[in-house]
Amino acid sequence: MAAYIQVVSAAMAVPLGELHETSYVIVYDDAAAAWGFGGTSLEHRFVADRIGEAARSSAADTRNWPL
C-alpha cells in the first residue's frame, strides 16, 4: 500500500506541482456489494457466476446417468 500511495502522490504532483508535506492519499476499500454497474452489484455478479458454474458442472455430472 505504501508504494501505491507514493505513486499516486507523484502522479498528483504532475498537474498540481509540488505537494505540501502533509498531503493525503485516501484509499477506500469498498465491499463488492457497495458498487457495480448496469444496476447489478459486483457481489451479485460474482455469486450468480458461481451458481451458474455449479449448475453447469452438475449438469455435466448427470449426462452419464445412470451408469
BABAFI-136574 format. One record per atom (N, C-alpha, C): residue in three letters; atom name; x, y, z. Coordinates in steps of 0.05 Angstrom, whole numbers, plus 5000, padded with zeros to 4 digits. Layout:
<rs>
(ALA CA (X Y Z))
...
</rs>
This chain:
<rs>
(MET N (5016 4976 5000))
(MET CA (5000 5000 5000))
(MET C (5018 5025 5000))
(ALA N (5040 5024 5014))
(ALA CA (5057 5047 5015))
(ALA C (5068 5055 4987))
(ALA N (5074 5035 4971))
(ALA CA (5084 5040 4944))
(ALA C (5063 5053 4927))
(TYR N (5038 5044 4930))
(TYR CA (5015 5055 4916))
(TYR C (5012 5084 4923))
(ILE N (5013 5091 4949))
(ILE CA (5010 5118 4958))
(ILE C (5032 5136 4947))
(GLN N (5056 5125 4945))
(GLN CA (5078 5141 4934))
(GLN C (5074 5147 4904))
(VAL N (5064 5127 4890))
(VAL CA (5059 5130 4861))
(VAL C (5036 5150 4857))
(VAL N (5015 5149 4872))
(VAL CA (4993 5167 4870))
(VAL C (5002 5196 4877))
(SER N (5017 5199 4897))
(SER CA (5027 5225 4905))
(SER C (5045 5237 4883))
(ALA N (5062 5221 4871))
(ALA CA (5079 5230 4849))
(ALA C (5062 5238 4825))
(ALA N (5041 5222 4819))
(ALA CA (5024 5228 4797))
(ALA C (5009 5254 4801))
(MET N (5000 5259 4825))
(MET CA (4985 5283 4831))
(MET C (5003 5308 4830))
(ALA N (5028 5305 4835))
(ALA CA (5047 5327 4834))
(ALA C (5051 5337 4805))
(VAL N (5046 5320 4786))
(VAL CA (5050 5328 4758))
(VAL C (5031 5351 4750))
(PRO N (5005 5348 4754))
(PRO CA (4988 5371 4746))
(PRO C (4987 5393 4767))
(LEU N (4992 5386 4793))
(LEU CA (4988 5406 4814))
(LEU C (5014 5419 4823))
(GLY N (5037 5409 4815))
(GLY CA (5062 5419 4824))
(GLY C (5069 5406 4851))
(GLU N (5089 5417 4864))
(GLU CA (5099 5405 4889))
(GLU C (5076 5405 4909))
(LEU N (5072 5381 4921))
(LEU CA (5051 5378 4941))
(LEU C (5061 5385 4968))
(HIS N (5044 5395 4986))
(HIS CA (5051 5401 5013))
(HIS C (5059 5375 5027))
(GLU N (5076 5377 5046))
(GLU CA (5086 5354 5061))
(GLU C (5064 5337 5073))
(THR N (5043 5350 5082))
(THR CA (5021 5335 5095))
(THR C (4997 5331 5076))
(SER N (5002 5326 5051))
(SER CA (4981 5319 5032))
(SER C (4973 5290 5037))
(TYR N (4948 5283 5034))
(TYR CA (4938 5257 5040))
(TYR C (4928 5242 5015))
(VAL N (4932 5216 5014))
(VAL CA (4920 5199 4994))
(VAL C (4901 5181 5010))
(ILE N (4876 5181 5003))
(ILE CA (4856 5165 5017))
(ILE C (4848 5142 4999))
(VAL N (4849 5117 5010))
(VAL CA (4842 5093 4995))
(VAL C (4817 5081 5008))
(TYR N (4795 5079 4993))
(TYR CA (4771 5066 5004))
(TYR C (4771 5037 4995))
(ASP N (4767 5019 5013))
(ASP CA (4764 4991 5007))
(ASP C (4734 4984 5009))
(ASP N (4720 4990 4988))
(ASP CA (4691 4985 4989))
(ASP C (4684 4956 4984))
(ALA N (4664 4947 4998))
(ALA CA (4654 4919 4995))
(ALA C (4643 4916 4967))
(ALA N (4645 4892 4956))
(ALA CA (4635 4886 4929))
(ALA C (4605 4892 4927))
(ALA N (4590 4890 4949))
(ALA CA (4562 4895 4948))
(ALA C (4556 4925 4946))
(ALA N (4576 4941 4951))
(ALA CA (4571 4970 4952))
(ALA C (4574 4984 4924))
(TRP N (4583 4969 4904))
(TRP CA (4586 4982 4878))
(TRP C (4582 4961 4856))
(GLY N (4577 4971 4832))
(GLY CA (4573 4954 4809))
(GLY C (4568 4970 4784))
(PHE N (4555 4958 4765))
(PHE CA (4548 4972 4740))
(PHE C (4524 4959 4728))
(GLY N (4510 4974 4711))
(GLY CA (4487 4963 4698))
(GLY C (4465 4955 4717))
(GLY N (4464 4968 4741))
(GLY CA (4443 4962 4760))
(GLY C (4447 4937 4776))
(THR N (4471 4924 4774))
(THR CA (4477 4900 4789))
(THR C (4503 4903 4804))
(SER N (4503 4895 4830))
(SER CA (4527 4898 4845))
(SER C (4548 4877 4836))
(LEU N (4573 4883 4842))
(LEU CA (4595 4865 4835))
(LEU C (4592 4838 4850))
(GLU N (4583 4840 4875))
(GLU CA (4579 4816 4891))
(GLU C (4558 4798 4878))
(HIS N (4536 4811 4870))
(HIS CA (4514 4795 4857))
(HIS C (4525 4781 4832))
(ARG N (4540 4795 4816))
(ARG CA (4551 4783 4791))
(ARG C (4569 4759 4798))
(PHE N (4586 4762 4819))
(PHE CA (4604 4741 4827))
(PHE C (4588 4716 4836))
(VAL N (4568 4720 4853))
(VAL CA (4553 4698 4864))
(VAL C (4537 4684 4841))
(ALA N (4525 4700 4824))
(ALA CA (4509 4689 4801))
(ALA C (4527 4672 4783))
(ASP N (4552 4682 4779))
(ASP CA (4571 4667 4762))
(ASP C (4578 4641 4775))
(ARG N (4582 4641 4802))
(ARG CA (4589 4616 4816))
(ARG C (4566 4596 4815))
(ILE N (4541 4606 4818))
(ILE CA (4518 4589 4817))
(ILE C (4515 4577 4789))
(GLY N (4520 4593 4768))
(GLY CA (4520 4583 4741))
(GLY C (4541 4562 4736))
(GLU N (4565 4565 4747))
(GLU CA (4586 4546 4744))
(GLU C (4578 4519 4758))
(ALA N (4566 4521 4781))
(ALA CA (4558 4497 4796))
(ALA C (4536 4483 4781))
(ALA N (4517 4498 4769))
(ALA CA (4496 4485 4754))
(ALA C (4506 4472 4729))
(ARG N (4525 4485 4715))
(ARG CA (4537 4473 4691))
(ARG C (4552 4447 4698))
(SER N (4567 4448 4721))
(SER CA (4582 4425 4730))
(SER C (4563 4402 4737))
(SER N (4541 4409 4751))
(SER CA (4522 4389 4759))
(SER C (4509 4376 4735))
(ALA N (4502 4392 4715))
(ALA CA (4490 4382 4690))
(ALA C (4509 4363 4676))
(ALA N (4535 4370 4676))
(ALA CA (4555 4353 4663))
(ALA C (4557 4326 4678))
(ASP N (4554 4326 4704))
(ASP CA (4556 4302 4720))
(ASP C (4533 4283 4714))
(THR N (4509 4294 4707))
(THR CA (4486 4277 4703))
(THR C (4483 4267 4675))
(ARG N (4500 4276 4656))
(ARG CA (4497 4267 4629))
(ARG C (4502 4237 4625))
(ASN N (4518 4226 4643))
(ASN CA (4525 4197 4641))
(ASN C (4508 4181 4661))
(TRP N (4486 4192 4669))
(TRP CA (4469 4178 4689))
(TRP C (4447 4163 4675))
(PRO N (4439 4140 4682))
(PRO CA (4452 4123 4702))
(PRO C (4477 4109 4690))
(LEU N (4494 4102 4708))
(LEU CA (4519 4089 4700))
(LEU C (4516 4061 4692))
</rs>
